[in-house]
C-alpha cells in the first residue's frame, strides 16, 4: 500500500471523477457533489489531499481543508475519508488517517455521523475524542 500526499497536477482523474469516487465510497454518509467539490478545491489550494494506492489503483482518499485558524479551532479539518468498498477492512483508512495526523502535526478535527459506529471506533482508536455537538442553522 502506497499512502502519500497528492498535488492537483498529479491526479490521473478529473476533479469531477474524484468527486464521484468519493461520493460512491462514502455510501450513505455522502454529501452533495457541490459540497465534495468545494472541499476538494479548498484542500488542493490551502489544505492537502492524501491518497492510498493498492496495486497501483486508487484505494482510498482523504480530503483535509485548512480552517484559517491556529488557536481558536484546529488548523485543519478532515472533510472526507473514504476507501474503496471492495477492499474495506484492510487498514487503509487507518493509514490515511495516520498520514493526515502527521501532515497536520496533530492540529486536526473532523465531524462524523452519530450512527457511523465503525468510523467512530477508528477515530477514537487513533486518538480523537468527542468534543461537542455541532449544530447548523437550517432556514425553514
N, C-alpha and C positions, 0 to 999 in steps of 0.2 A: 504494500500500500504506500503510495506516494502522496503525502499531505503537504501542501505548500500554498503560500500566498500567490495570488494571480493578479496581474495587472490587466487592464482592459484590452491592451494590444496583444495579449497572449491568448485571448479567448478564441476557441476554434468553433464558436457558435455565435449567433447574433444575440443581442440583449433580449429580443422577443423570445427566442428559443430558450434562453436561460430562465426567463420569467415562466414560460410554460413548463419547463422541467421542475422548477421549484414548486409551482402550483400542483403539479401531479404528485410529487413526492411528499408534500405537506398533507395530502389526503384531506380529511375532514377539518384540519386545523389551518387551512389555507386562507388567503386574503384575496381581494380583487386584484386582477392583473396590474391595474394602475398603481396600487399601493406597493406591490412587489417591485415593479419597475422603478418607482421613485426611490425605494430603499437601495436597490442595486446601483442606480446612478449616483446616489449620495455616497455609498460605500466606495465606489471607484474614485470619487472626487476627494473625499476627506477621511474616509474610514479605510476598510480593507475587506477583501474577499479571499477566502481560503477554500481551496478545492481539494478533494481526495480523489485519487485515480487508482483504480484496481484493474490490473492487466491493461493499463493504458486507456481505460474507459472511465468517464466521469462516474464516480460512485457516491459523492457527497459534496455539499457546498454549504458554506457559512457566509452570511452577509452581515457585516458589522459596520454600523454607522458611527460617525463622530458626533457627539452631542453638543459640542461647543462649550462645554463646561470642564473645569478641572477639579472643583471642590464641591459645588452645590449638589451635583449628581455625578455618577461615574462618567469619565471621559468618553467611553464607548458603550454602545448598546447593541446587543446581538439581536438583529432584526429577524433573521431566519437561519435555521439549521435544518437541513434536510438530507436524507440519504435515499439511495435507490431502493425501491421496495423489495426487489428480488434478493437483495443481499443484506437486509437488516439483521441486526443481532451479531455482527462480526466486529464490533468495536469501532466502527468508522466514525460514528457521532462522538464517541469519547475522544478519539484522536483529533477530530476537527475542533472540539471544544478546548482540548488541551492547547492546541496551536493558537486559538483565539485568545485564551487567557494569557499565554506567553507574549503574543504580539501586542496585546493591550496593557501589558505589565500589570495585569490583575485589576485594572480600572475598568470593569465591565459589569453591565447589568443586563437583564433580559426580562421578558414577560412570557408567561406560559398559561395556557388554558387550565382552569382548575381541575378539569376531568382528564387531563393528559398525564396520567399517573406514570407511564413509562418515562416520559421526559422529566417529570418532577424528580423521580428517583435518580436519574442520571445527574441532573443538576445538583441535587443535594450531595450525591456521592463525590462530585467534583468540587464541592466547597461553597456552593451558592446557598443562601439562606432566604427563607421567606421574610420579606421586609414590610410590605404594606399592601393594602388592597388598592389597586388603581381604578379610578373612576373616570369615565369620559362623558362629557356633556353630549346629549343627543337632543337636538332641537326637534320637537314634535309638532 
